[in-house]
Amino acid sequence: MRKENFNLKEAYNKRTFDAAPTIYRDKSFVEIIYLATGLNETSEDPKVLDLMSGPGKLTGELVNKSPANYYCLDFAGSQLSKISPEVSNLRILAEVQSLPIVYESFDVVVVRFGIKDLTADVQPEVIEGLFRILKPNGCLIVADMISPEGTGEWLNAQHALKQELSGRNPQTEGKCNIPSESEWIELLEKAGFKTEVFGRSVSYVNTSAWKKSKQVTEEQLGKLNQKIVDAPDHIKEVFNIRQDSDGLKIDYPLVVLKAIKLS
Ligand SMILES: C[S@@+](CC[C@H](N)C(=O)[O-])C[C@H]1O[C@@H](n2cnc3c(N)ncnc32)[C@H](O)[C@@H]1O
């Protein structure tokens, strides 16, 4: 384990995914991811890796749809320990930067809300590592946030602030990098993948969920809300930022990318 990732790992160890924003329980988003994997079409017994799995919520949904050998990999041991044996017995405690996995051993790798949290310099090397562990004709499914045109600076600053308040040390651990849709495709193609946008979705967030899921305290939520309320008008429009009687709301656009390792 790299020492410099200590704070971030601890932040994830204490997170309560059950109270996380509703997208983590959104069946239609899972359905897009599932169809992208092609697991609905295979008659074999594929090997699937849920990368940066957290407590295995996505694997829990996929396993109900299609039997396969599901592996869950994360660097937060307390999240991996929440995965029930019915969901997966195959847990790998590791960092994505150094995958303890044999080359060409997986049919499918799926990563939901993971890669954007890595720094811009680490993302290409991690994606190259995923290319290596996939079998020829295997696929990588990336389901994650995107920065719509003209919003990258603000969105990355807002997400980085949330992570910093949650415990990430930007000096030693760097900052997240949420690519635009075309930047995502470029990243994947540069690693050798043939890439297509398989689907899109939206994460409808009530910011109070960040406190409920123990990502931030009440006081920290106040700072985050202020950042969002102070956003320039064009940002408010793109992310449909609004306040109602339930709280402050923001809609984040998402993409599901299918990246194939052609043989
Ligand atoms: C936002 S959560 C998403 C969890 C899960 N993919 C889901 O959609 O339910 C990100 C996960 O990535 C893990 N993670 C972050 N950086 C990592 C790294 N460098 N190596 C391995 N896991 C990491 C965290 O511990 C956390 O569980």
The ligand as an SDF file (V2000), in Angstrom:
LIG
                    3D

 27 29  0  0  0  0  0  0  0  0999 V2000
  -16.9650    6.1070   -5.1690 C   0  0  0  0  0  0  0  0  0  0  0  0
  -16.5650    4.5130   -4.5790 S   0  0  0  0  0  0  0  0  0  0  0  0
  -17.4210    3.4640   -5.7210 C   0  0  0  0  0  0  0  0  0  0  0  0
  -17.6910    2.0540   -5.2120 C   0  0  0  0  0  0  0  0  0  0  0  0
  -18.3150    1.0840   -6.2290 C   0  0  0  0  0  0  0  0  0  0  0  0
  -17.5680    1.0250   -7.4620 N   0  0  0  0  0  0  0  0  0  0  0  0
  -19.7660    1.3990   -6.5170 C   0  0  0  0  0  0  0  0  0  0  0  0
  -20.0590    1.9670   -7.5680 O   0  0  0  0  0  0  0  0  0  0  0  0
  -20.6280    1.0550   -5.6930 O   0  0  0  0  0  0  0  0  0  0  0  0
  -14.8750    4.3630   -5.0520 C   0  0  0  0  0  0  0  0  0  0  0  0
  -14.1910    3.1260   -4.5130 C   0  0  0  0  0  0  0  0  0  0  0  0
  -12.8590    3.0890   -5.0400 O   0  0  0  0  0  0  0  0  0  0  0  0
  -11.9470    2.6540   -4.0300 C   0  0  0  0  0  0  0  0  0  0  0  0
  -10.6310    3.1970   -4.3760 N   0  0  0  0  0  0  0  0  0  0  0  0
  -10.2650    4.5050   -4.4740 C   0  0  0  0  0  0  0  0  0  0  0  0
   -8.9850    4.6150   -4.8470 N   0  0  0  0  0  0  0  0  0  0  0  0
   -8.5100    3.3480   -4.9880 C   0  0  0  0  0  0  0  0  0  0  0  0
   -7.2450    2.8120   -5.3510 C   0  0  0  0  0  0  0  0  0  0  0  0
   -6.2190    3.6030   -5.6450 N   0  0  0  0  0  0  0  0  0  0  0  0
   -7.1100    1.4590   -5.4040 N   0  0  0  0  0  0  0  0  0  0  0  0
   -8.1640    0.6430   -5.0990 C   0  0  0  0  0  0  0  0  0  0  0  0
   -9.3790    1.0910   -4.7360 N   0  0  0  0  0  0  0  0  0  0  0  0
   -9.5580    2.4390   -4.6840 C   0  0  0  0  0  0  0  0  0  0  0  0
  -12.5370    3.2140   -2.7480 C   0  0  0  0  0  0  0  0  0  0  0  0
  -12.1010    2.5110   -1.6030 O   0  0  0  0  0  0  0  0  0  0  0  0
  -14.0400    3.1030   -2.9980 C   0  0  0  0  0  0  0  0  0  0  0  0
  -14.5570    1.8990   -2.4870 O   0  0  0  0  0  0  0  0  0  0  0  0
  1  2  1  0
  2  3  1  0
  2 10  1  0
  3  4  1  0
  4  5  1  0
  5  6  1  0
  5  7  1  0
  7  8  2  0
  7  9  1  0
 10 11  1  0
 11 12  1  0
 11 26  1  0
 12 13  1  0
 13 14  1  0
 13 24  1  0
 14 15  1  0
 14 23  1  0
 15 16  2  0
 16 17  1  0
 17 18  1  0
 17 23  2  0
 18 19  1  0
 18 20  2  0
 20 21  1  0
 21 22  2  0
 22 23  1  0
 24 25  1  0
 24 26  1  0
 26 27  1  0
M  CHG  2   2   1   9  -1
M  END
$$$$
